[in-house]
Amino acid sequence: MGATKAEEFSVKDNRVAKYARALAHPARVAILKLLINKQSCICGDIVDELPLSQSTVSQHLKELKVAGLIKGDIEGVKVCYCIDETEWNIAKNYISDLFSAYKAVAGKCC
């Protein structure tokens, strides 16, 4: 696999890309919505809500956790997941900044 040259870009740009990668699958968006609505969730509950196998849900949870958008605590044999509020707010601000930076100018685009 080729080099991404991520180090050539700002920390903020790399973090926006990390969040975008995590949000780039509809299953992960659905998982985030479930966690937002329930405020906390056990993996088995997530599997019951989605048309995916346990292993697939676990892979998506891992991606969200790597991006920092969720965190999980081990409770016996189960892991309880929830939104990581600190990272969530950083992601919200960074992504908002990106979208807010664009100012439409009529007739200025191809």
Gaussian input, Z-matrix of N, CA and C with variables (Angstrom, degrees):
# hf/3-21g

backbone

0 1
 N
 C     1     B1
 C     2     B2     1     A1
 N     3     B3     2     A2     1     D1
 C     4     B4     3     A3     2     D2
 C     5     B5     4     A4     3     D3
 N     6     B6     5     A5     4     D4
 C     7     B7     6     A6     5     D5
 C     8     B8     7     A7     6     D6
 N     9     B9     8     A8     7     D7
 C    10    B10     9     A9     8     D8
 C    11    B11    10    A10     9     D9
 N    12    B12    11    A11    10    D10
 C    13    B13    12    A12    11    D11
 C    14    B14    13    A13    12    D12
 N    15    B15    14    A14    13    D13
 C    16    B16    15    A15    14    D14
 C    17    B17    16    A16    15    D15
 N    18    B18    17    A17    16    D16
 C    19    B19    18    A18    17    D17
 C    20    B20    19    A19    18    D18
 N    21    B21    20    A20    19    D19
 C    22    B22    21    A21    20    D20
 C    23    B23    22    A22    21    D21
 N    24    B24    23    A23    22    D22
 C    25    B25    24    A24    23    D23
 C    26    B26    25    A25    24    D24
 N    27    B27    26    A26    25    D25
 C    28    B28    27    A27    26    D26
 C    29    B29    28    A28    27    D27
 N    30    B30    29    A29    28    D28
 C    31    B31    30    A30    29    D29
 C    32    B32    31    A31    30    D30
 N    33    B33    32    A32    31    D31
 C    34    B34    33    A33    32    D32
 C    35    B35    34    A34    33    D33
 N    36    B36    35    A35    34    D34
 C    37    B37    36    A36    35    D35
 C    38    B38    37    A37    36    D36
 N    39    B39    38    A38    37    D37
 C    40    B40    39    A39    38    D38
 C    41    B41    40    A40    39    D39
 N    42    B42    41    A41    40    D40
 C    43    B43    42    A42    41    D41
 C    44    B44    43    A43    42    D42
 N    45    B45    44    A44    43    D43
 C    46    B46    45    A45    44    D44
 C    47    B47    46    A46    45    D45
 N    48    B48    47    A47    46    D46
 C    49    B49    48    A48    47    D47
 C    50    B50    49    A49    48    D48
 N    51    B51    50    A50    49    D49
 C    52    B52    51    A51    50    D50
 C    53    B53    52    A52    51    D51
 N    54    B54    53    A53    52    D52
 C    55    B55    54    A54    53    D53
 C    56    B56    55    A55    54    D54
 N    57    B57    56    A56    55    D55
 C    58    B58    57    A57    56    D56
 C    59    B59    58    A58    57    D57
 N    60    B60    59    A59    58    D58
 C    61    B61    60    A60    59    D59
 C    62    B62    61    A61    60    D60
 N    63    B63    62    A62    61    D61
 C    64    B64    63    A63    62    D62
 C    65    B65    64    A64    63    D63
 N    66    B66    65    A65    64    D64
 C    67    B67    66    A66    65    D65
 C    68    B68    67    A67    66    D66
 N    69    B69    68    A68    67    D67
 C    70    B70    69    A69    68    D68
 C    71    B71    70    A70    69    D69
 N    72    B72    71    A71    70    D70
 C    73    B73    72    A72    71    D71
 C    74    B74    73    A73    72    D72
 N    75    B75    74    A74    73    D73
 C    76    B76    75    A75    74    D74
 C    77    B77    76    A76    75    D75
 N    78    B78    77    A77    76    D76
 C    79    B79    78    A78    77    D77
 C    80    B80    79    A79    78    D78
 N    81    B81    80    A80    79    D79
 C    82    B82    81    A81    80    D80
 C    83    B83    82    A82    81    D81
 N    84    B84    83    A83    82    D82
 C    85    B85    84    A84    83    D83
 C    86    B86    85    A85    84    D84
 N    87    B87    86    A86    85    D85
 C    88    B88    87    A87    86    D86
 C    89    B89    88    A88    87    D87
 N    90    B90    89    A89    88    D88
 C    91    B91    90    A90    89    D89
 C    92    B92    91    A91    90    D90
 N    93    B93    92    A92    91    D91
 C    94    B94    93    A93    92    D92
 C    95    B95    94    A94    93    D93
 N    96    B96    95    A95    94    D94
 C    97    B97    96    A96    95    D95
 C    98    B98    97    A97    96    D96
 N    99    B99    98    A98    97    D97
 C   100   B100    99    A99    98    D98
 C   101   B101   100   A100    99    D99
 N   102   B102   101   A101   100   D100
 C   103   B103   102   A102   101   D101
 C   104   B104   103   A103   102   D102
 N   105   B105   104   A104   103   D103
 C   106   B106   105   A105   104   D104
 C   107   B107   106   A106   105   D105
 N   108   B108   107   A107   106   D106
 C   109   B109   108   A108   107   D107
 C   110   B110   109   A109   108   D108
 N   111   B111   110   A110   109   D109
 C   112   B112   111   A111   110   D110
 C   113   B113   112   A112   111   D111
 N   114   B114   113   A113   112   D112
 C   115   B115   114   A114   113   D113
 C   116   B116   115   A115   114   D114
 N   117   B117   116   A116   115   D115
 C   118   B118   117   A117   116   D116
 C   119   B119   118   A118   117   D117
 N   120   B120   119   A119   118   D118
 C   121   B121   120   A120   119   D119
 C   122   B122   121   A121   120   D120
 N   123   B123   122   A122   121   D121
 C   124   B124   123   A123   122   D122
 C   125   B125   124   A124   123   D123
 N   126   B126   125   A125   124   D124
 C   127   B127   126   A126   125   D125
 C   128   B128   127   A127   126   D126
 N   129   B129   128   A128   127   D127
 C   130   B130   129   A129   128   D128
 C   131   B131   130   A130   129   D129
 N   132   B132   131   A131   130   D130
 C   133   B133   132   A132   131   D131
 C   134   B134   133   A133   132   D132
 N   135   B135   134   A134   133   D133
 C   136   B136   135   A135   134   D134
 C   137   B137   136   A136   135   D135
 N   138   B138   137   A137   136   D136
 C   139   B139   138   A138   137   D137
 C   140   B140   139   A139   138   D138
 N   141   B141   140   A140   139   D139
 C   142   B142   141   A141   140   D140
 C   143   B143   142   A142   141   D141
 N   144   B144   143   A143   142   D142
 C   145   B145   144   A144   143   D143
 C   146   B146   145   A145   144   D144
 N   147   B147   146   A146   145   D145
 C   148   B148   147   A147   146   D146
 C   149   B149   148   A148   147   D147
 N   150   B150   149   A149   148   D148
 C   151   B151   150   A150   149   D149
 C   152   B152   151   A151   150   D150
 N   153   B153   152   A152   151   D151
 C   154   B154   153   A153   152   D152
 C   155   B155   154   A154   153   D153
 N   156   B156   155   A155   154   D154
 C   157   B157   156   A156   155   D155
 C   158   B158   157   A157   156   D156
 N   159   B159   158   A158   157   D157
 C   160   B160   159   A159   158   D158
 C   161   B161   160   A160   159   D159
 N   162   B162   161   A161   160   D160
 C   163   B163   162   A162   161   D161
 C   164   B164   163   A163   162   D162
 N   165   B165   164   A164   163   D163
 C   166   B166   165   A165   164   D164
 C   167   B167   166   A166   165   D165
 N   168   B168   167   A167   166   D166
 C   169   B169   168   A168   167   D167
 C   170   B170   169   A169   168   D168
 N   171   B171   170   A170   169   D169
 C   172   B172   171   A171   170   D170
 C   173   B173   172   A172   171   D171
 N   174   B174   173   A173   172   D172
 C   175   B175   174   A174   173   D173
 C   176   B176   175   A175   174   D174
 N   177   B177   176   A176   175   D175
 C   178   B178   177   A177   176   D176
 C   179   B179   178   A178   177   D177
 N   180   B180   179   A179   178   D178
 C   181   B181   180   A180   179   D179
 C   182   B182   181   A181   180   D180
 N   183   B183   182   A182   181   D181
 C   184   B184   183   A183   182   D182
 C   185   B185   184   A184   183   D183
 N   186   B186   185   A185   184   D184
 C   187   B187   186   A186   185   D185
 C   188   B188   187   A187   186   D186
 N   189   B189   188   A188   187   D187
 C   190   B190   189   A189   188   D188
 C   191   B191   190   A190   189   D189
 N   192   B192   191   A191   190   D190
 C   193   B193   192   A192   191   D191
 C   194   B194   193   A193   192   D192
 N   195   B195   194   A194   193   D193
 C   196   B196   195   A195   194   D194
 C   197   B197   196   A196   195   D195
 N   198   B198   197   A197   196   D196
 C   199   B199   198   A198   197   D197
 C   200   B200   199   A199   198   D198
 N   201   B201   200   A200   199   D199
 C   202   B202   201   A201   200   D200
 C   203   B203   202   A202   201   D201
 N   204   B204   203   A203   202   D202
 C   205   B205   204   A204   203   D203
 C   206   B206   205   A205   204   D204
 N   207   B207   206   A206   205   D205
 C   208   B208   207   A207   206   D206
 C   209   B209   208   A208   207   D207
 N   210   B210   209   A209   208   D208
 C   211   B211   210   A210   209   D209
 C   212   B212   211   A211   210   D210
 N   213   B213   212   A212   211   D211
 C   214   B214   213   A213   212   D212
 C   215   B215   214   A214   213   D213
 N   216   B216   215   A215   214   D214
 C   217   B217   216   A216   215   D215
 C   218   B218   217   A217   216   D216
 N   219   B219   218   A218   217   D217
 C   220   B220   219   A219   218   D218
 C   221   B221   220   A220   219   D219
 N   222   B222   221   A221   220   D220
 C   223   B223   222   A222   221   D221
 C   224   B224   223   A223   222   D222
 N   225   B225   224   A224   223   D223
 C   226   B226   225   A225   224   D224
 C   227   B227   226   A226   225   D225
 N   228   B228   227   A227   226   D226
 C   229   B229   228   A228   227   D227
 C   230   B230   229   A229   228   D228
 N   231   B231   230   A230   229   D229
 C   232   B232   231   A231   230   D230
 C   233   B233   232   A232   231   D231
 N   234   B234   233   A233   232   D232
 C   235   B235   234   A234   233   D233
 C   236   B236   235   A235   234   D234
 N   237   B237   236   A236   235   D235
 C   238   B238   237   A237   236   D236
 C   239   B239   238   A238   237   D237
 N   240   B240   239   A239   238   D238
 C   241   B241   240   A240   239   D239
 C   242   B242   241   A241   240   D240
 N   243   B243   242   A242   241   D241
 C   244   B244   243   A243   242   D242
 C   245   B245   244   A244   243   D243
 N   246   B246   245   A245   244   D244
 C   247   B247   246   A246   245   D245
 C   248   B248   247   A247   246   D246
 N   249   B249   248   A248   247   D247
 C   250   B250   249   A249   248   D248
 C   251   B251   250   A250   249   D249
 N   252   B252   251   A251   250   D250
 C   253   B253   252   A252   251   D251
 C   254   B254   253   A253   252   D252
 N   255   B255   254   A254   253   D253
 C   256   B256   255   A255   254   D254
 C   257   B257   256   A256   255   D255
 N   258   B258   257   A257   256   D256
 C   259   B259   258   A258   257   D257
 C   260   B260   259   A259   258   D258
 N   261   B261   260   A260   259   D259
 C   262   B262   261   A261   260   D260
 C   263   B263   262   A262   261   D261
 N   264   B264   263   A263   262   D262
 C   265   B265   264   A264   263   D263
 C   266   B266   265   A265   264   D264
 N   267   B267   266   A266   265   D265
 C   268   B268   267   A267   266   D266
 C   269   B269   268   A268   267   D267
 N   270   B270   269   A269   268   D268
 C   271   B271   270   A270   269   D269
 C   272   B272   271   A271   270   D270
 N   273   B273   272   A272   271   D271
 C   274   B274   273   A273   272   D272
 C   275   B275   274   A274   273   D273
 N   276   B276   275   A275   274   D274
 C   277   B277   276   A276   275   D275
 C   278   B278   277   A277   276   D276
 N   279   B279   278   A278   277   D277
 C   280   B280   279   A279   278   D278
 C   281   B281   280   A280   279   D279
 N   282   B282   281   A281   280   D280
 C   283   B283   282   A282   281   D281
 C   284   B284   283   A283   282   D282
 N   285   B285   284   A284   283   D283
 C   286   B286   285   A285   284   D284
 C   287   B287   286   A286   285   D285
 N   288   B288   287   A287   286   D286
 C   289   B289   288   A288   287   D287
 C   290   B290   289   A289   288   D288
 N   291   B291   290   A290   289   D289
 C   292   B292   291   A291   290   D290
 C   293   B293   292   A292   291   D291
 N   294   B294   293   A293   292   D292
 C   295   B295   294   A294   293   D293
 C   296   B296   295   A295   294   D294
 N   297   B297   296   A296   295   D295
 C   298   B298   297   A297   296   D296
 C   299   B299   298   A298   297   D297
 N   300   B300   299   A299   298   D298
 C   301   B301   300   A300   299   D299
 C   302   B302   301   A301   300   D300
 N   303   B303   302   A302   301   D301
 C   304   B304   303   A303   302   D302
 C   305   B305   304   A304   303   D303
 N   306   B306   305   A305   304   D304
 C   307   B307   306   A306   305   D305
 C   308   B308   307   A307   306   D306
 N   309   B309   308   A308   307   D307
 C   310   B310   309   A309   308   D308
 C   311   B311   310   A310   309   D309
 N   312   B312   311   A311   310   D310
 C   313   B313   312   A312   311   D311
 C   314   B314   313   A313   312   D312
 N   315   B315   314   A314   313   D313
 C   316   B316   315   A315   314   D314
 C   317   B317   316   A316   315   D315
 N   318   B318   317   A317   316   D316
 C   319   B319   318   A318   317   D317
 C   320   B320   319   A319   318   D318
 N   321   B321   320   A320   319   D319
 C   322   B322   321   A321   320   D320
 C   323   B323   322   A322   321   D321
 N   324   B324   323   A323   322   D322
 C   325   B325   324   A324   323   D323
 C   326   B326   325   A325   324   D324
 N   327   B327   326   A326   325   D325
 C   328   B328   327   A327   326   D326
 C   329   B329   328   A328   327   D327

   B1=1.4377
   B2=1.5194
   B3=1.3347
   B4=1.4523
   B5=1.5142
   B6=1.2997
   B7=1.4578
   B8=1.5208
   B9=1.3160
   B10=1.4624
   B11=1.5189
   B12=1.3250
   B13=1.4544
   B14=1.5248
   B15=1.3280
   B16=1.4605
   B17=1.5184
   B18=1.3379
   B19=1.4695
   B20=1.5241
   B21=1.3274
   B22=1.4649
   B23=1.5288
   B24=1.3329
   B25=1.4567
   B26=1.5230
   B27=1.3262
   B28=1.4638
   B29=1.5270
   B30=1.3149
   B31=1.4625
   B32=1.5270
   B33=1.3126
   B34=1.4660
   B35=1.5316
   B36=1.3356
   B37=1.4627
   B38=1.5288
   B39=1.3223
   B40=1.4627
   B41=1.5262
   B42=1.3226
   B43=1.4649
   B44=1.5248
   B45=1.3237
   B46=1.4692
   B47=1.5238
   B48=1.3240
   B49=1.4700
   B50=1.5255
   B51=1.3321
   B52=1.4678
   B53=1.5305
   B54=1.3181
   B55=1.4636
   B56=1.5314
   B57=1.3271
   B58=1.4651
   B59=1.5284
   B60=1.3418
   B61=1.4747
   B62=1.5276
   B63=1.3170
   B64=1.4627
   B65=1.5265
   B66=1.3208
   B67=1.4661
   B68=1.5252
   B69=1.3190
   B70=1.4604
   B71=1.5256
   B72=1.3095
   B73=1.4693
   B74=1.5252
   B75=1.3355
   B76=1.4685
   B77=1.5325
   B78=1.3196
   B79=1.4706
   B80=1.5291
   B81=1.3286
   B82=1.4638
   B83=1.5240
   B84=1.3152
   B85=1.4685
   B86=1.5295
   B87=1.3289
   B88=1.4662
   B89=1.5291
   B90=1.3203
   B91=1.4696
   B92=1.5230
   B93=1.3234
   B94=1.4678
   B95=1.5253
   B96=1.3238
   B97=1.4701
   B98=1.5255
   B99=1.3294
   B100=1.4702
   B101=1.5290
   B102=1.3274
   B103=1.4579
   B104=1.5226
   B105=1.3221
   B106=1.4596
   B107=1.5249
   B108=1.3148
   B109=1.4691
   B110=1.5202
   B111=1.3331
   B112=1.4659
   B113=1.5190
   B114=1.3306
   B115=1.4537
   B116=1.5277
   B117=1.3048
   B118=1.4554
   B119=1.5141
   B120=1.2894
   B121=1.4539
   B122=1.5180
   B123=1.3080
   B124=1.4592
   B125=1.5208
   B126=1.3013
   B127=1.4610
   B128=1.5264
   B129=1.3139
   B130=1.4613
   B131=1.5104
   B132=1.3315
   B133=1.4640
   B134=1.5225
   B135=1.3058
   B136=1.4657
   B137=1.5195
   B138=1.3084
   B139=1.4697
   B140=1.5279
   B141=1.3293
   B142=1.4609
   B143=1.5243
   B144=1.3224
   B145=1.4675
   B146=1.5294
   B147=1.3242
   B148=1.4636
   B149=1.5299
   B150=1.3280
   B151=1.4726
   B152=1.5256
   B153=1.3437
   B154=1.4606
   B155=1.5154
   B156=1.3158
   B157=1.4566
   B158=1.5224
   B159=1.3289
   B160=1.4669
   B161=1.5272
   B162=1.3266
   B163=1.4678
   B164=1.5272
   B165=1.3222
   B166=1.4669
   B167=1.5194
   B168=1.3356
   B169=1.4648
   B170=1.5248
   B171=1.3217
   B172=1.4624
   B173=1.5219
   B174=1.3289
   B175=1.4683
   B176=1.5259
   B177=1.3313
   B178=1.4626
   B179=1.5272
   B180=1.3205
   B181=1.4635
   B182=1.5240
   B183=1.3179
   B184=1.4661
   B185=1.5252
   B186=1.3170
   B187=1.4695
   B188=1.5309
   B189=1.3164
   B190=1.4615
   B191=1.5231
   B192=1.3231
   B193=1.4605
   B194=1.5308
   B195=1.3171
   B196=1.4694
   B197=1.5331
   B198=1.3178
   B199=1.4683
   B200=1.5214
   B201=1.3321
   B202=1.4549
   B203=1.5106
   B204=1.3377
   B205=1.4589
   B206=1.5223
   B207=1.3364
   B208=1.4634
   B209=1.5186
   B210=1.3193
   B211=1.4642
   B212=1.5176
   B213=1.3186
   B214=1.4539
   B215=1.5070
   B216=1.3150
   B217=1.4613
   B218=1.5199
   B219=1.3297
   B220=1.4586
   B221=1.5237
   B222=1.3301
   B223=1.4593
   B224=1.5271
   B225=1.3211
   B226=1.4634
   B227=1.5115
   B228=1.3473
   B229=1.4609
   B230=1.5303
   B231=1.3373
   B232=1.4575
   B233=1.5245
   B234=1.3090
   B235=1.4528
   B236=1.5178
   B237=1.3159
   B238=1.4513
   B239=1.5256
   B240=1.3160
   B241=1.4540
   B242=1.5192
   B243=1.3304
   B244=1.4609
   B245=1.5319
   B246=1.3260
   B247=1.4564
   B248=1.5302
   B249=1.3189
   B250=1.4643
   B251=1.5309
   B252=1.3184
   B253=1.4628
   B254=1.5285
   B255=1.3094
   B256=1.4598
   B257=1.5251
   B258=1.3326
   B259=1.4672
   B260=1.5304
   B261=1.3308
   B262=1.4668
   B263=1.5317
   B264=1.3238
   B265=1.4611
   B266=1.5235
   B267=1.3250
   B268=1.4656
   B269=1.5324
   B270=1.3267
   B271=1.4709
   B272=1.5277
   B273=1.3189
   B274=1.4722
   B275=1.5276
   B276=1.3238
   B277=1.4613
   B278=1.5211
   B279=1.3385
   B280=1.4620
   B281=1.5243
   B282=1.3147
   B283=1.4683
   B284=1.5205
   B285=1.3223
   B286=1.4637
   B287=1.5226
   B288=1.3376
   B289=1.4683
   B290=1.5221
   B291=1.3231
   B292=1.4658
   B293=1.5268
   B294=1.3335
   B295=1.4596
   B296=1.5237
   B297=1.3172
   B298=1.4658
   B299=1.5193
   B300=1.3177
   B301=1.4620
   B302=1.5242
   B303=1.3155
   B304=1.4650
   B305=1.5293
   B306=1.3021
   B307=1.4682
   B308=1.5216
   B309=1.3028
   B310=1.4570
   B311=1.5348
   B312=1.3168
   B313=1.4516
   B314=1.5249
   B315=1.3124
   B316=1.4705
   B317=1.5228
   B318=1.3071
   B319=1.4485
   B320=1.5294
   B321=1.2988
   B322=1.4781
   B323=1.5078
   B324=1.2943
   B325=1.4588
   B326=1.5303
   B327=1.3164
   B328=1.4678
   B329=1.4961
   A1=108.75
   A2=117.62
   A3=122.34
   A4=112.59
   A5=115.33
   A6=121.59
   A7=109.77
   A8=116.47
   A9=120.82
   A10=112.30
   A11=116.74
   A12=123.03
   A13=111.52
   A14=116.74
   A15=121.87
   A16=111.71
   A17=116.24
   A18=119.88
   A19=111.87
   A20=117.35
   A21=121.68
   A22=111.94
   A23=116.83
   A24=121.57
   A25=109.91
   A26=115.88
   A27=120.09
   A28=110.98
   A29=115.03
   A30=121.31
   A31=109.21
   A32=116.51
   A33=120.95
   A34=111.04
   A35=117.43
   A36=120.64
   A37=111.19
   A38=116.82
   A39=120.42
   A40=111.23
   A41=116.91
   A42=119.17
   A43=111.52
   A44=117.39
   A45=120.18
   A46=109.33
   A47=117.27
   A48=121.35
   A49=110.90
   A50=116.77
   A51=121.13
   A52=110.26
   A53=117.22
   A54=120.34
   A55=110.67
   A56=116.24
   A57=120.20
   A58=110.81
   A59=116.33
   A60=120.08
   A61=110.08
   A62=116.27
   A63=120.32
   A64=111.39
   A65=117.13
   A66=121.52
   A67=112.57
   A68=117.47
   A69=121.93
   A70=114.87
   A71=118.22
   A72=120.55
   A73=108.70
   A74=117.42
   A75=119.67
   A76=113.55
   A77=117.96
   A78=119.72
   A79=110.15
   A80=116.64
   A81=119.21
   A82=110.85
   A83=117.28
   A84=120.59
   A85=108.98
   A86=117.67
   A87=121.73
   A88=111.02
   A89=116.73
   A90=120.70
   A91=109.94
   A92=116.88
   A93=119.97
   A94=111.28
   A95=116.79
   A96=120.33
   A97=111.11
   A98=116.61
   A99=120.25
   A100=110.97
   A101=116.26
   A102=120.38
   A103=111.32
   A104=117.09
   A105=120.85
   A106=110.01
   A107=116.55
   A108=120.69
   A109=113.20
   A110=117.08
   A111=120.61
   A112=112.99
   A113=117.40
   A114=123.92
   A115=112.77
   A116=119.78
   A117=124.45
   A118=106.35
   A119=117.12
   A120=118.79
   A121=110.04
   A122=116.90
   A123=121.82
   A124=107.30
   A125=117.56
   A126=122.61
   A127=112.77
   A128=117.41
   A129=120.63
   A130=112.67
   A131=116.54
   A132=120.66
   A133=110.60
   A134=116.41
   A135=120.51
   A136=110.00
   A137=116.45
   A138=120.89
   A139=110.31
   A140=117.27
   A141=121.14
   A142=112.43
   A143=116.76
   A144=121.83
   A145=113.83
   A146=117.01
   A147=120.37
   A148=111.54
   A149=116.96
   A150=120.59
   A151=111.86
   A152=115.67
   A153=120.96
   A154=110.09
   A155=115.99
   A156=120.52
   A157=110.31
   A158=115.19
   A159=121.51
   A160=110.99
   A161=116.35
   A162=119.22
   A163=111.55
   A164=117.41
   A165=120.87
   A166=110.42
   A167=116.77
   A168=120.58
   A169=109.67
   A170=117.17
   A171=120.96
   A172=111.43
   A173=117.49
   A174=121.00
   A175=110.78
   A176=116.48
   A177=120.10
   A178=110.91
   A179=117.34
   A180=120.53
   A181=110.61
   A182=116.14
   A183=120.41
   A184=110.34
   A185=117.41
   A186=121.23
   A187=111.11
   A188=116.64
   A189=120.65
   A190=111.19
   A191=115.51
   A192=120.39
   A193=110.40
   A194=117.45
   A195=121.54
   A196=110.05
   A197=116.98
   A198=121.01
   A199=111.44
   A200=116.44
   A201=120.54
   A202=114.85
   A203=117.39
   A204=119.92
   A205=113.00
   A206=117.16
   A207=120.84
   A208=109.34
   A209=115.05
   A210=121.16
   A211=106.90
   A212=115.75
   A213=120.08
   A214=111.72
   A215=115.44
   A216=122.49
   A217=108.96
   A218=116.34
   A219=121.15
   A220=108.64
   A221=115.31
   A222=122.15
   A223=107.18
   A224=116.55
   A225=120.17
   A226=109.81
   A227=116.18
   A228=120.42
   A229=111.86
   A230=117.59
   A231=121.67
   A232=110.41
   A233=114.69
   A234=120.82
   A235=107.48
   A236=116.31
   A237=122.55
   A238=108.42
   A239=117.43
   A240=122.15
   A241=110.66
   A242=115.50
   A243=121.43
   A244=108.46
   A245=115.28
   A246=121.34
   A247=108.73
   A248=116.89
   A249=121.45
   A250=106.15
   A251=116.81
   A252=121.76
   A253=113.15
   A254=117.39
   A255=120.22
   A256=110.94
   A257=116.45
   A258=120.47
   A259=110.90
   A260=116.76
   A261=121.94
   A262=109.47
   A263=116.92
   A264=120.54
   A265=111.86
   A266=117.04
   A267=120.14
   A268=109.35
   A269=116.44
   A270=120.92
   A271=110.31
   A272=116.46
   A273=121.15
   A274=110.23
   A275=117.50
   A276=120.98
   A277=112.19
   A278=117.00
   A279=120.22
   A280=111.61
   A281=117.07
   A282=120.39
   A283=110.01
   A284=117.10
   A285=121.30
   A286=110.82
   A287=116.64
   A288=120.54
   A289=110.98
   A290=116.91
   A291=120.79
   A292=110.60
   A293=117.30
   A294=120.54
   A295=112.25
   A296=117.63
   A297=121.02
   A298=112.31
   A299=117.34
   A300=120.88
   A301=112.89
   A302=116.85
   A303=119.83
   A304=109.99
   A305=114.89
   A306=121.88
   A307=107.95
   A308=116.20
   A309=121.15
   A310=110.65
   A311=114.89
   A312=121.95
   A313=106.41
   A314=116.48
   A315=121.61
   A316=111.55
   A317=116.07
   A318=122.53
   A319=115.68
   A320=118.83
   A321=121.81
   A322=114.31
   A323=119.24
   A324=121.35
   A325=109.82
   A326=115.20
   A327=119.86
   A328=107.56
   D1=137.02
   D2=-177.42
   D3=-73.54
   D4=163.46
   D5=178.69
   D6=-71.52
   D7=142.12
   D8=-179.13
   D9=-88.73
   D10=-17.21
   D11=-176.81
   D12=58.70
   D13=29.72
   D14=-179.54
   D15=-56.95
   D16=-31.41
   D17=-178.62
   D18=-66.98
   D19=-13.77
   D20=179.14
   D21=-80.65
   D22=-7.39
   D23=-176.97
   D24=-113.43
   D25=163.30
   D26=-177.24
   D27=-67.62
   D28=159.54
   D29=176.06
   D30=-58.13
   D31=-43.13
   D32=-179.68
   D33=-61.87
   D34=-45.30
   D35=179.06
   D36=-61.91
   D37=-40.19
   D38=177.89
   D39=-64.97
   D40=-38.19
   D41=179.48
   D42=-70.19
   D43=-39.39
   D44=175.91
   D45=-59.95
   D46=-42.61
   D47=178.59
   D48=-63.32
   D49=-39.46
   D50=178.70
   D51=-62.84
   D52=-44.01
   D53=178.84
   D54=-66.55
   D55=-41.50
   D56=-179.83
   D57=-62.22
   D58=-40.53
   D59=177.12
   D60=-60.58
   D61=-43.01
   D62=-178.94
   D63=-66.04
   D64=-32.29
   D65=-178.66
   D66=-88.63
   D67=0.46
   D68=-171.41
   D69=-80.75
   D70=7.91
   D71=177.58
   D72=-130.67
   D73=132.21
   D74=-177.44
   D75=-60.37
   D76=-28.47
   D77=178.27
   D78=-66.10
   D79=-38.64
   D80=179.68
   D81=-70.65
   D82=-36.19
   D83=175.01
   D84=-62.89
   D85=-42.79
   D86=178.95
   D87=-63.34
   D88=-40.48
   D89=178.24
   D90=-62.75
   D91=-44.83
   D92=178.40
   D93=-60.55
   D94=-42.08
   D95=177.89
   D96=-60.69
   D97=-42.22
   D98=177.86
   D99=-61.03
   D100=-45.70
   D101=-179.40
   D102=-65.49
   D103=-37.18
   D104=177.72
   D105=-64.37
   D106=-44.72
   D107=-177.56
   D108=-70.59
   D109=-35.00
   D110=-176.67
   D111=-94.37
   D112=-12.13
   D113=-177.63
   D114=68.54
   D115=-21.62
   D116=173.73
   D117=-164.79
   D118=156.72
   D119=-173.44
   D120=-159.65
   D121=144.92
   D122=174.14
   D123=-97.97
   D124=143.84
   D125=-174.11
   D126=-49.21
   D127=-43.21
   D128=179.63
   D129=-58.66
   D130=-36.27
   D131=176.88
   D132=-64.10
   D133=-38.10
   D134=179.38
   D135=-65.81
   D136=-43.26
   D137=179.18
   D138=-60.54
   D139=-38.25
   D140=179.19
   D141=-65.27
   D142=-25.93
   D143=-175.77
   D144=-90.67
   D145=-18.48
   D146=-174.49
   D147=-117.63
   D148=151.91
   D149=178.94
   D150=-83.52
   D151=49.07
   D152=-177.29
   D153=-132.33
   D154=155.53
   D155=178.10
   D156=-74.31
   D157=163.56
   D158=178.45
   D159=-56.34
   D160=-44.41
   D161=-177.16
   D162=-66.21
   D163=-37.17
   D164=178.80
   D165=-67.48
   D166=-43.53
   D167=177.44
   D168=-60.81
   D169=-42.51
   D170=179.14
   D171=-60.39
   D172=-40.17
   D173=178.08
   D174=-63.15
   D175=-42.61
   D176=179.31
   D177=-67.49
   D178=-39.45
   D179=176.78
   D180=-61.30
   D181=-39.26
   D182=178.94
   D183=-62.09
   D184=-44.16
   D185=179.21
   D186=-61.23
   D187=-42.30
   D188=179.22
   D189=-66.79
   D190=-36.10
   D191=179.44
   D192=-70.77
   D193=-41.84
   D194=177.42
   D195=-60.08
   D196=-37.89
   D197=178.76
   D198=-73.29
   D199=-13.55
   D200=178.55
   D201=87.89
   D202=0.51
   D203=-176.33
   D204=-73.81
   D205=-24.44
   D206=177.96
   D207=-129.61
   D208=163.22
   D209=173.43
   D210=-136.14
   D211=159.95
   D212=-178.09
   D213=-140.50
   D214=142.97
   D215=176.37
   D216=-117.20
   D217=135.49
   D218=178.56
   D219=-80.17
   D220=127.29
   D221=176.67
   D222=-126.18
   D223=92.53
   D224=-175.36
   D225=68.27
   D226=-121.37
   D227=-179.93
   D228=-94.57
   D229=0.17
   D230=-178.31
   D231=-111.37
   D232=157.11
   D233=174.93
   D234=-118.06
   D235=127.34
   D236=179.46
   D237=-97.59
   D238=121.43
   D239=-177.89
   D240=-105.48
   D241=149.33
   D242=173.65
   D243=-153.63
   D244=168.38
   D245=176.88
   D246=-66.89
   D247=135.66
   D248=173.03
   D249=-85.30
   D250=101.57
   D251=-171.95
   D252=-58.90
   D253=-39.77
   D254=-178.58
   D255=-63.04
   D256=-52.47
   D257=-178.90
   D258=-68.11
   D259=-35.10
   D260=178.88
   D261=-58.96
   D262=-45.32
   D263=-179.45
   D264=-67.02
   D265=-36.99
   D266=175.77
   D267=-63.53
   D268=-47.09
   D269=179.83
   D270=-60.22
   D271=-44.94
   D272=-179.79
   D273=-58.83
   D274=-44.74
   D275=-179.45
   D276=-67.85
   D277=-44.82
   D278=-178.97
   D279=-64.18
   D280=-44.15
   D281=-179.11
   D282=-69.79
   D283=-39.16
   D284=176.26
   D285=-61.28
   D286=-43.15
   D287=177.87
   D288=-58.93
   D289=-42.20
   D290=179.67
   D291=-61.15
   D292=-50.15
   D293=-177.56
   D294=-70.86
   D295=-31.95
   D296=179.26
   D297=-73.54
   D298=-21.25
   D299=-178.26
   D300=-67.39
   D301=-22.95
   D302=-178.58
   D303=-83.33
   D304=125.84
   D305=175.46
   D306=-119.86
   D307=113.73
   D308=-177.41
   D309=-67.03
   D310=137.03
   D311=175.85
   D312=-127.20
   D313=115.92
   D314=-177.00
   D315=-56.73
   D316=131.50
   D317=175.08
   D318=74.58
   D319=9.73
   D320=-177.94
   D321=-98.74
   D322=3.23
   D323=-178.57
   D324=-119.42
   D325=157.57
   D326=-179.15
   D327=-63.90

